[in-house]
Amino acid sequence: MEEIQKYEEFMSCQYKSPDSAEHVKIVFRNTLKKHICIYWITHNGNFMLYGLIPYGKSLTIDSYTGHLWCARNFKNGNLVGLKFSHENDSSFVKAIPCPKELNDHQRNYALCFPIDEVKSLKDILITYFSNLSQKIPLEELPLPESVVRNITAVASFVKDYRAKTHREFTTAIMQRP
């Protein structure tokens, strides 16, 4: 539930990539043991799927200074924290990067390493239960009503995210020459 709240807060800020003419090359290197999706936050503030990075692989992007990017877990849609490193600078870590800070920062980032999102035990359990195929209705389980609502909300979010991601990948594959 906490991850959905973080995502909704992130989306409610309506961040947008600015117009920029200065080219910059960004390398996303996936060091997690899971697939991640890279999204560009467009000039209109929409998330545009840019690519899928399997574990151990990299994706090089030609971008522009100030453009905003984010990473999400391919399986459940959770925002993934990123570690930024510049060729002449020490790296720093943000749990979920603040796009305004990245936008205001004038250095061109060379590498972005996804780091796993930190979850509470409650979030881990809710995510686990929401991914199980249910053999009995949740309402029949001896759980508090608030937990049932949280599990249902996470399950709905994950289902919608997977359907949207599947549509985006299908569309991208069909548009290839």
N, C-alpha and C positions, 0 to 999 in steps of 0.2 A: 504494500500500500504506500509505503514511504517513497518508493521509486516512481510510482504513478504521480504522487504529489510533486516530486522534484521535476518530473517531465512536464506536468501541467504548469508549474511555476515558470519553468524555462520557456515554454511556449507562450505563456501570457505576457512575457516581456516584449514580444513582437520584434525581436532582433532582425536586422536586415543587413545584407552585405552592401557596402557602399560602392559607388562607381569608382573605379581606379584604373589607371593605365600602366602602373608599374608591375611588371611580371615578377613572379616569385615561384620557385619550385618547392613543393612540399612532398616529403616522403612519409607515408604512414607505414610503420613496420609492426605487424601484429605479433606480439609476444605472449598473448593470452592463449589458453588451451581451448579456444572457442572461436567461431567465425564472428566477424563484426561487419557491419554495414557503415559505409562512409556517406554522409549527407552534406551537401552544400546548402547553406541557408541563403536563399536567393535574394534578389533586390526587393522582392515583394514580401519577404519573410516566410516563404514556404520552404519546406524541407524537400530537396530534390535528391533522390537516390543517385549516388555517383558510382559506387562500386561495392563489391563484396570482397573482403580480404580473409581468406582461410588462415588458420593457425600457421605461423611460421613464414608467411608470405608478406610481400610488400606491395604498396601501390604508390606510384609517383604521379603527382598531380601538378599540372601547370595552372597556377592560380594567379591572383592579383593581391597586392598589399591590402590588408584590411578585410579581405573576404573571410567569411565565417564558415567553419566546418565543424561537424560533430560526428561522434561515433556512437553507434548503438549496437547492443548485443543482437545478433541475427535471430536468435531463438525466441527471446522474450521482449525485445524492444527497449530494454533498460538503457538509459544513457550510460556511456562508459567514460570514465575519467581518462584524461590524456596527460602524458608527460611530454613537455616540449623541450627540445634541445636545439641550440643554434651552434653553428660551426665554430664561432668565436666566443661563446658564452657558456656559462654553467647552466644546467637545466633546472627547471623548477616544476612543481607538481600542483595541479588543481584537481580537487575531487571531481567537480564538474566545472569545466572552464567557463569563466565569465566572458561572454562574447564582447562586452563593452571594453573590458580590459585588453583583450586580444586586439580589438579594433583600434584602440588608442595606442597600442604598443607599436613602435615603428620598425622594429627589427623584423627581418624576414626569417621565418622559422625554417630550419632545414629538416628536422626529423620530428615526428610525432609518434610516441610509443603508447598504445593503449594500456591502461592499467585497470585491473578489475575493480568494479564498483564494490564498495563496502556495504554490506547489508547486516541488519540486525537479525537475530535468531527468528523473531516474529516474521520478518519479511521472507526469510529463507523458507520457513514452514508454509506460509501463505502461498508462495510461488510453487513449492513442491505440491501442495494439495490441489492448487488450481490446474496443474498440468496432468494430474492423474485422471484416468478414465473413471468416471464415477459409476459405481455399481448400485449405490443407494443414494437417494436424495440427500443433499447436505442438511436439509431441515431435520432429518431423522438422526443426525449425529449429535452426541452430547456436547455441543459446542455453544458458547455464548452467541447471541444473535449478531453482535458486532463482528465477531470473527467470521461468521457465515457471510455477512455482507462484504467483508474485506476479500474473502476468497472468491466470491462471485464477481466482485469488481475487477480483481486481478485477472481472473479467467476470461472475462469479457474483453479486457484491454489486450491481453495476449492473443486471443482469437482474432480480434480486429486487426492488430498489428501484423500477424502472420498472413492474413488474407490480403492486406494492403501491400505488404512486401512481395508476396507471390505475384500479385497483379503487376507490380512495378517491374519485377524481373522478367515476367512473361512478355510484357510490352517491349522492354529493352531488347530481348532476344529476337523478337519478331521484327524489330526495326533495323537489325543489323543487315548489311548488304550481303 
